């Protein structure tokens, strides 16, 4: 339940995007989806206006014109490409293999 002084999910999103971009001097280029602006974005599974915690329920990420799955970071567009296994996972797997 919101209390006096609490912000709504819409206000939190606006502060993190539009006002955030304006505060660092990039409001003309980023912070909202408009013609002529850069358009890296996140596609969510759940509505963050219902609960701000839904802003972490990521389905896709669009970055530099490429689309990635949120859960795996595998690229799905313009061509499919699996995200490489991070070095720390490879090192752990190698240590486990050596212990056997």
N, C-alpha and C positions, 0 to 999 in steps of 0.2 A: 504494500500500500504506500502510495506517495505521501510524503510529509511535506510540510512547508519548507521550502528551500531545495527540495529534491528536483532533479530535472527529469523530463519525460524521455523515453527512448528516442523520439524524434529530435529533441533538443541535443541529446548526446551524439547522435549521428551527424547532425548539422555542425556541431562544434568540431567533431573529428574530421570532417570532410571540407565543407565549404569554408568555415571560419578558420580551420587549421591552415588551409591553402592560402587564404587571404593574409593570415598573420605572418607568414613567411615570405610574402610578396609574390606568390604564384597563383593568385586567384583568377587571373586571366587565362591561365594554362591548365590548371587542374582543380580538383575539389568538387566538381559536379559534371554531369554528362550533358554537354552542349556541343553544337557544331563548332568546329575549330579548336576544341580542347583535346588534350591527350586523354586517352580513355582506357587506362588500366583499370580493371574493376573486378569485383568479387560477386559471384552468383551464389546465393544462399539457398539452403533447403527449407529453412523456416523463416518466418516473418520477424525481423528484429523489432518491429513496432509493437508486437504483442509481448515480447520479452527481450530485453537488450542482450541477454545471454545467447540468443539465437544468432547473433552476429558472428559466432564462432562455428556455426553449423554450415561449413563451406562445401558447396557442390563443385564449383569451377572457379578458376582464377584466369583472367585475361590479362596478359602482360606482353607489351610490345607486339601486339597482333597475333600472339599465340595463345591457344586455349589449353589449360592444364586441369586435370582432375584434382580436386582439393585434397582428397584422402591420400593419394599416392604421388602427386606431382608428375604423373605421367602426362606427356603432351598428347592431346587428342586432335588438335587442329593447328596448322594446315596439314600435317601428316603425323601419324602415330609414332611416338618414340617413348620407350620406357625410361623412367628416371633411373639414373645409375645408382647402384648400391653405395651408400656413403662409406667412406674409408673406415670409420669407427665400427661399422657393422661387419665389413670385410675382415678387419683385424680381430674382432671378437670371434667370428666364425673360424678364422685360422687358428687362434689360440685353443678353441674348443676342439678342433680337429686334431691338433698336436697332443692334446691331453689324452686322447683315446688310444 
